[in-house]
Amino acid sequence: METLAGSLNDTSTTRPLRSREMRKVIWGASLGTAFEWYDFFVYGALAAVLAPLFFPPSMGQTAAFLASLATFGVGLVLRPFGSLVFGRLGDLVGRKYTFLITIVMMGIATIGVGLLPTYATAGAWAPALLVLLRCIQGLALGGEYGGAATYVAEHAEDGKRGQHTSWIQATATVGFLLSLLVVTLTRYATTAEQFNAWGWRIPFLFSVVLLGVSIYIRAKLNESPVFLQMKAEGKTSRQPIRDAFGNWANLKYVLLALFGTVAGVTVLWYTGQFFALIFLMKWLKVEPTTAYMLVSVALLLGTPFFVLAGWMADRWGRKPVIVCGFIVGVLAVIPIFKGLTHYANPALERAIATAPVTLESSECRLRLFSGPENACERAREQLNSAGVPYTLTPSDQPGATVRVAGINADGADTAAVARALSQAGYPAQAKADEINRPMVVALIWLLVVIGCVVYGPNGAYLVELFPTKVRYSSMSMAYHIGTGYFGGFALYFATLISTTTGNIYAGLYYPIVIAAISIAVTIFLLPETRNWKLNR
């Protein structure tokens, strides 16, 4: 009886795999990748909790939260370097062993976060060690996606690459969903005090289980038949980095893929899933467990659209599907987030409409990672922490004044500002009985579907753009620069813009502008690759 191993080790042909064999390939690559995304995203799901634990209290709540988001971004910055290291390895020795190494690195680093001392115990060593482990995670993830997408695509038959590789794209959402579910269950099983003291470690330590399962799955996989055929024919690249990035014909496609699809895809995906969660908790003041559950349901309902988008891309082409998703995203993001305000915290929406807040001062300065130093900055810190939008206007007078509903409060007097906000109807927390849960889920589901439409065909598109001998290196670099620098810092820049301007929707212009650029590059400069062959 022919085994999967036997069929995959046959280097004389790259015949299409039987459906059962293809399902094993997709399952093995996707499940391991989903676990790796869980390891990476569990930090993002707990960013607000980790901020006061790992950064000094003197920073203030907003600065500590921004530092926590920046630490999340640090891992993403290292992803392109990981793609260089592991992309080269994958093009030299094969796809399988490379992404087995990456998953071990990711799992160990995630478990390490769960064992770290906090700032109260270790001082500055706590954030330093946290950043170090996030760097290891970033390096590992830099070698993961390119290997998994390439591995599946090189097994898939022509005409089904979009559908088959879309499962790899879905793993990012599945990993995020799994991280939310584990965090939510842990919150339910502990009190708020217990969770903040030690319960937050459980989702990280849970990676021990996932690591064991992932190693077992990856160890049973076999090498890509396209790679094995290329290796048997002696066509592997001896210097993948030089061939991938020292050759303008190939480098051109790396750059076009980066700015044409990857940048736009990742900013819309991170905004629609991660930033939506942050928006619910930070600005709309939805209780964290409720926010996790609402986003989880939307993710669960939306994830199948990854595969649908991949099927559509096989039928009509990669470019039409991705560009349509970009256009809808650019037009719909701000209305959807305003809808979230309406349905998740209607009291806040009423207060914004009837009692707009003005902060009058000329003393506010942009301080990225330090606490407030004057009355204006303290007032801004208080308003941002309360999730209250405001307009900052210059003043000739010293100090700061918060004006709301005919009340003038000294910006340095936090109690007076709090009373003024309360009298004007600004809620300290979203009222559970006023949250329209079905509509909140529906709006987040729309964001998820937009992410699926642009992200689903992306794996096949990137794989098809590059020749076999430098495919792992080339697509990994384009993908991880885009996700690391454009998408990874979308949370940070969107939050920074909103907290600095006082407009809770202003940060959304970051993904809108990036996606708009991607529309132009994709339409005018990138080719359609649906009918391109992989064994070239």
C-alpha positions in Angstrom: 0.0 0.0 0.0 1.4 3.4 -1.0 2.0 5.7 1.8 2.0 9.5 1.9 5.7 9.4 2.7 6.4 7.3 -0.3 4.4 9.5 -2.7 6.1 12.6 -1.5 9.6 11.2 -1.6 9.2 10.2 -5.3 11.3 12.8 -7.0 10.6 11.6 -10.5 7.3 13.3 -10.8 5.3 16.1 -9.3 1.9 14.5 -10.0 -1.1 16.0 -8.1 -1.7 14.3 -4.8 -4.9 12.4 -4.1 -7.5 14.3 -2.1 -6.7 12.3 1.1 -3.0 13.0 0.8 -3.6 16.7 0.1 -5.7 17.0 3.2 -2.9 15.6 5.2 -0.5 18.1 3.8 -2.9 21.0 4.5 -3.7 19.7 8.0 -0.1 19.2 8.9 1.1 22.6 7.7 -1.9 24.6 8.8 -2.3 23.2 12.3 1.3 23.7 13.2 1.2 27.2 11.8 -2.0 28.0 13.8 -0.3 27.0 17.0 2.7 29.2 16.1 0.3 32.1 15.5 -1.3 31.4 18.9 2.1 31.7 20.5 2.7 35.1 18.8 -0.8 36.6 19.3 -1.4 35.6 22.9 0.8 38.5 23.9 -1.3 40.9 21.8 -4.5 39.6 23.5 -2.9 40.4 26.9 -1.1 43.7 26.0 -3.3 45.8 28.2 -2.8 43.4 31.1 1.0 43.2 30.7 1.5 47.0 30.4 1.4 47.8 34.2 3.1 44.5 35.1 6.3 45.0 32.9 6.7 48.7 32.7 7.4 51.3 35.5 4.3 52.9 37.1 5.9 56.4 36.5 5.2 56.0 32.8 1.5 56.4 33.2 -1.3 54.2 31.8 -1.2 55.5 28.2 2.6 55.4 27.9 2.8 52.0 29.4 0.1 50.7 27.0 2.0 52.2 24.1 5.2 50.6 25.3 3.4 47.3 25.5 2.2 47.7 21.9 5.7 48.7 20.9 7.0 45.5 22.4 4.5 43.6 20.4 5.8 45.4 17.4 9.5 44.6 18.2 8.7 40.9 17.5 7.3 41.9 14.2 10.4 44.0 13.3 12.6 41.0 13.6 10.5 38.9 11.3 12.2 40.0 8.1 15.6 39.0 9.6 14.1 35.7 10.4 12.9 35.4 6.8 16.5 35.9 5.7 17.9 33.2 7.9 15.2 30.6 7.6 14.3 31.5 4.0 17.9 30.8 3.0 17.8 27.6 5.0 14.5 26.5 3.4 15.8 27.1 -0.1 19.1 25.2 0.7 18.0 22.2 2.7 14.2 22.1 2.3 10.9 23.4 3.6 10.1 20.7 6.2 13.0 20.9 8.5 13.1 24.6 8.4 9.6 25.2 9.7 10.2 22.4 12.3 13.0 24.5 13.8 10.9 27.7 13.8 8.1 26.2 15.8 10.4 24.9 18.5 11.9 28.4 18.8 8.5 30.0 19.0 7.2 27.6 21.6 10.2 27.9 23.9 10.1 31.7 23.8 6.3 31.8 24.5 6.7 29.5 27.5 9.5 31.8 28.7 7.2 34.8 28.7 4.9 32.9 31.1 7.9 32.4 33.5 9.2 36.0 33.5 9.4 38.1 36.6 7.4 41.3 36.6 8.8 44.9 37.0 7.9 44.9 40.7 10.2 41.9 41.2 13.0 42.4 38.7 12.9 46.1 37.8 14.3 47.0 34.4 15.2 43.4 33.7 11.6 42.5 33.3 10.9 44.6 30.2 14.3 43.8 28.8 13.7 40.0 29.0 10.2 40.5 27.6 11.7 42.3 24.6 14.3 39.6 24.1 11.7 36.8 24.1 9.6 38.8 21.6 12.6 39.1 19.4 13.1 35.3 19.4 9.4 34.9 18.5 9.7 37.4 15.7 12.8 35.6 14.3 11.0 32.3 14.4 7.8 33.6 12.8 9.9 35.1 10.0 10.6 31.6 8.8 7.2 30.1 9.4 4.6 31.5 7.0 6.8 31.4 3.8 7.7 27.8 4.5 4.1 26.7 5.2 2.6 28.5 2.2 5.3 27.3 -0.1 5.0 23.8 1.2 1.3 23.6 0.6 1.4 25.4 -2.8 4.1 23.0 -4.1 1.9 20.1 -3.3 -1.3 21.6 -4.8 -2.5 20.9 -8.3 -2.9 23.8 -10.8 -6.2 25.5 -10.4 -6.5 24.9 -6.7 -3.5 26.6 -5.2 -5.6 29.6 -4.0 -8.1 27.4 -2.3 -5.4 25.1 -0.7 -3.1 27.9 0.5 -6.0 29.9 1.9 -5.9 27.4 4.8 -2.5 28.8 5.7 -3.9 32.3 5.8 -6.7 31.1 8.0 -4.3 29.9 10.6 -3.5 33.4 11.6 -7.1 34.0 12.5 -7.4 30.6 14.1 -4.3 31.2 16.2 -5.7 34.6 17.3 -9.1 33.0 18.1 -7.5 30.2 20.1 -5.5 32.8 22.1 -8.7 34.7 22.8 -10.5 31.6 23.9 -7.7 30.5 26.3 -7.5 34.0 27.8 -11.2 34.1 28.2 -11.5 30.7 29.9 -8.6 31.7 32.2 -10.4 34.9 33.1 -13.6 33.0 33.9 -11.6 30.5 36.1 -9.9 33.2 38.1 -10.9 36.4 39.9 -9.7 39.8 38.5 -7.1 40.0 41.2 -5.9 36.4 40.6 -5.6 36.9 36.8 -3.6 40.1 37.2 -1.3 38.5 39.8 -0.6 35.1 38.2 -3.5 34.0 35.9 -2.1 35.9 32.9 0.8 33.3 32.9 -1.5 30.4 32.1 -2.1 31.2 28.4 1.6 31.4 27.8 2.4 28.2 29.7 -0.4 26.4 27.8 2.1 26.5 24.9 3.8 23.5 26.4 0.9 21.4 25.1 0.7 23.1 21.8 4.5 22.8 21.3 4.4 19.0 21.9 1.5 18.6 19.4 3.1 20.8 16.8 6.5 19.0 16.9 4.7 15.6 16.5 2.7 16.9 13.5 5.7 18.6 11.8 8.0 15.6 12.3 5.6 13.4 10.4 5.5 15.7 7.3 7.7 15.0 4.2 9.5 17.3 1.9 7.9 19.2 -0.9 7.9 17.2 -4.2 8.7 20.4 -6.2 11.8 21.0 -4.0 12.8 17.4 -4.2 12.6 17.4 -8.0 14.6 20.6 -8.2 17.2 19.1 -5.9 17.4 15.9 -7.9 18.0 17.9 -11.0 20.7 19.9 -9.4 18.9 23.2 -9.8 18.9 24.4 -6.2 20.4 27.8 -5.5 23.8 27.8 -3.8 23.3 31.4 -2.7 19.5 32.1 -2.3 20.0 35.5 -0.7 22.1 36.8 -3.6 19.8 35.2 -6.2 16.7 36.5 -4.6 17.8 40.1 -3.8 20.8 40.7 -6.0 18.9 40.0 -9.1 16.7 43.0 -10.1 14.2 40.8 -12.1 13.4 39.0 -8.8 13.9 41.9 -6.4 11.4 44.0 -8.4 8.7 41.5 -7.6 9.7 41.4 -4.0 9.2 45.2 -3.8 6.0 45.1 -5.8 4.6 42.3 -3.6 5.5 44.2 -0.5 3.8 47.5 -1.4 1.2 46.0 -3.7 -0.5 43.3 -1.7 1.3 42.6 1.6 1.2 46.0 3.1 -2.4 46.6 2.4 -3.4 43.1 3.4 -1.7 43.2 6.8 -2.9 46.7 7.9 -6.5 45.7 7.1 -6.2 42.4 8.8 -4.6 43.8 12.0 -7.1 46.7 12.1 -10.1 44.5 11.6 -9.2 41.9 14.3 -6.6 43.2 16.7 -7.4 46.9 16.7 -11.1 46.2 16.8 -10.5 44.3 20.1 -8.4 47.2 21.5 -11.0 49.7 20.4 -13.7 47.8 22.2 -11.8 47.7 25.5 -9.8 50.9 25.5 -12.2 53.5 24.0 -15.6 51.9 24.2 -14.9 50.5 27.7 -16.4 47.1 27.0 -15.5 44.7 29.8 -12.6 42.5 28.6 -14.2 39.1 28.8 -17.2 40.4 26.9 -15.0 42.0 24.3 -13.0 38.7 23.9 -16.2 36.7 23.4 -17.7 39.2 20.9 -14.5 39.1 18.8 -14.2 35.4 19.1 -17.7 34.8 17.8 -17.0 37.1 14.8 -13.7 35.3 14.1 -15.4 31.9 14.2 -18.2 33.0 11.8 -15.8 34.8 9.5 -12.8 32.4 9.2 -14.5 30.1 6.5 -14.4 33.1 4.1 -10.6 32.6 3.8 -11.2 29.4 1.9 -14.1 31.0 -0.1 -11.7 33.9 -1.1 -9.1 31.4 -2.2 -11.6 29.5 -4.3 -12.7 32.8 -5.9 -9.1 33.7 -6.7 -8.7 30.3 -8.4 -11.8 31.0 -10.5 -11.4 34.7 -11.3 -7.8 35.6 -10.5 -5.7 36.8 -7.6 -5.8 40.6 -8.4 -9.6 41.1 -8.8 -10.4 39.5 -5.5 -7.7 41.3 -3.5 -8.4 44.7 -5.1 -12.1 44.4 -4.4 -11.3 43.7 -0.8 -9.0 46.7 -0.6 -11.6 49.0 -2.0 -14.3 47.8 0.4 -11.9 48.1 3.3 -10.8 51.7 2.5 -14.5 52.8 2.2 -15.9 50.8 5.1 -13.4 50.9 8.0 -14.4 54.2 9.6 -18.2 53.7 9.2 -17.8 50.2 10.8 -15.9 51.6 13.8 -18.4 54.3 14.2 -21.1 51.6 14.2 -19.2 49.8 16.9 -19.5 52.9 19.1 -23.2 53.1 18.4 -24.0 49.5 19.3 -21.3 48.8 22.0 -21.5 52.0 24.0 -24.5 54.2 23.0 -24.1 56.3 26.1 -20.6 57.4 24.9 -22.0 58.2 21.5 -24.8 60.4 23.1 -22.2 62.2 25.3 -19.9 62.8 22.3 -22.9 64.3 20.4 -24.3 66.4 23.2 -21.3 67.4 25.3 -18.1 67.5 23.2 -14.9 67.9 25.3 -12.3 70.6 24.6 -8.8 70.6 26.1 -7.4 74.1 26.0 -3.6 74.4 26.5 -0.4 75.0 24.7 1.7 72.8 27.0 0.9 69.3 25.6 3.9 67.5 24.1 4.3 64.2 22.4 5.9 61.8 24.9 6.0 58.2 23.5 7.3 56.3 26.5 7.2 58.7 29.5 4.5 59.8 31.8 2.8 63.2 31.8 4.9 66.2 33.0 2.4 69.1 33.1 -1.3 69.9 33.5 -2.1 69.5 29.9 -0.4 66.1 29.6 -2.1 64.9 32.8 -5.5 66.0 31.5 -4.8 64.3 28.2 -3.7 61.1 30.0 -6.9 61.2 32.0 -9.2 61.7 29.0 -7.4 59.0 27.0 -7.6 56.5 29.9 -11.3 57.2 30.2 -11.8 56.7 26.5 -13.1 60.2 26.1 -12.5 61.9 22.7 -11.6 65.6 22.8 -10.4 68.5 20.7 -7.1 70.0 21.7 -7.0 73.8 21.2 -4.2 76.3 21.9 -4.4 78.7 24.7 -2.5 81.8 25.8 -3.1 81.0 29.5 -0.7 78.8 31.5 -1.9 75.3 32.6 -4.8 73.5 31.0 -8.6 73.7 31.1 -11.0 71.0 30.2 -14.4 72.3 28.9 -17.4 70.0 28.8 -21.1 70.8 28.9 -20.6 74.4 30.1 -18.3 73.2 32.9 -14.6 74.4 33.0 -12.4 72.1 35.0 -8.7 72.7 35.8 -6.8 70.1 33.8 -4.5 69.4 36.8 -7.5 68.6 39.0 -8.3 65.0 38.1 -11.3 64.8 40.5 -12.9 67.9 39.0 -12.4 66.6 35.4 -13.9 63.3 36.4 -17.0 65.0 37.9 -17.4 67.1 34.8 -17.3 64.1 32.6 -19.7 62.2 34.7 -22.2 65.1 34.8 -22.0 65.3 31.0 -23.0 61.7 30.7 -19.6 60.1 29.8 -19.8 56.5 31.0 -16.9 55.0 33.0 -17.8 51.6 31.5 -20.1 50.3 28.7 -23.4 49.2 30.3 -23.8 45.5 29.7 -27.6 45.8 29.1 -27.0 48.5 26.4 -24.6 46.5 24.3 -26.3 45.3 21.1 -24.2 42.1 20.9 -25.6 40.7 17.6 -24.8 44.0 15.9 -21.3 44.3 17.4 -20.6 40.7 16.3 -22.0 41.5 12.8 -19.8 44.6 12.4 -16.6 42.8 13.5 -17.6 39.9 11.3 -17.6 42.4 8.3 -14.1 43.5 9.3 -13.0 39.8 9.5 -14.6 39.1 6.0 -12.7 42.0 4.5 -9.5 40.6 6.0 -10.4 37.2 4.6 -11.0 38.5 1.1 -7.7 40.3 0.8 -5.6 37.8 2.8 -7.1 34.5 1.5 -5.5 34.6 -2.0 -2.3 36.2 -0.8 -0.4 33.0 -0.1 -0.9 31.6 -3.6 -0.2 35.0 -5.2 3.2 35.3 -3.4 4.2 31.8 -4.1 3.5 32.1 -7.8 5.5 35.3 -8.2 8.8 33.7 -7.5 10.8 30.8 -9.0 11.3 27.6 -7.0 15.0 28.0 -6.1 14.5 31.3 -4.3 10.7 31.1 -3.5 11.0 30.6 0.2 13.5 33.5 0.6 11.7 35.9 -1.7 8.1 35.5 -0.5 9.2 35.4 3.1 11.0 38.7 2.9 8.1 40.5 1.1 5.6 39.1 3.5 7.4 39.7 6.7 8.5 43.2 5.9 4.9 44.0 5.2 3.5 42.3 8.2 6.3 43.4 10.5 6.6 47.0 9.6 3.3 48.1 8.1 0.9 45.6 9.8 2.7 45.0 13.0 2.9 48.6 13.9 -0.7 49.4 12.8 -1.8 48.9 16.4 0.9 51.2 17.7 0.4 54.0 15.2 -3.3 53.8 15.2 -3.4 54.1 19.0 -0.7 56.8 19.0 -2.6 58.9 16.5 -5.9 58.6 18.3 -4.4 59.3 21.8 -2.4 62.3 20.5 -5.2 63.9 18.5 -8.0 63.1 20.8 -10.1 61.7 17.9 -10.8 58.0 18.5 -11.2 57.4 14.8 -8.2 59.3 13.6 -5.9 56.3 13.9 -7.9 54.5 11.2 -6.5 56.7 8.6 -3.2 54.8 8.9 -4.5 51.6 7.4 -6.7 53.5 5.0 -3.7 55.3 3.4 -1.6 52.2 3.3 -4.4 50.2 1.7 -5.0 52.9 -0.9 -1.4 52.8 -2.0 -1.6 49.0 -2.3 -4.7 49.4 -4.6 -2.7 51.5 -7.0 0.4 49.3 -7.0 -1.6 46.1 -7.4 -3.8 47.3 -10.2 -1.0 49.0 -12.3 2.2 47.2 -11.6 1.6 43.6 -10.4 0.8 40.8 -12.9 -1.9 38.2 -12.6 -0.4 34.9 -11.7 -3.3 32.4 -11.6 -2.1 30.4 -14.6 1.7 30.6 -13.8 3.5 27.3 -13.2 5.4 26.6 -10.0 8.2 24.3 -11.2 10.2 27.1 -12.9 
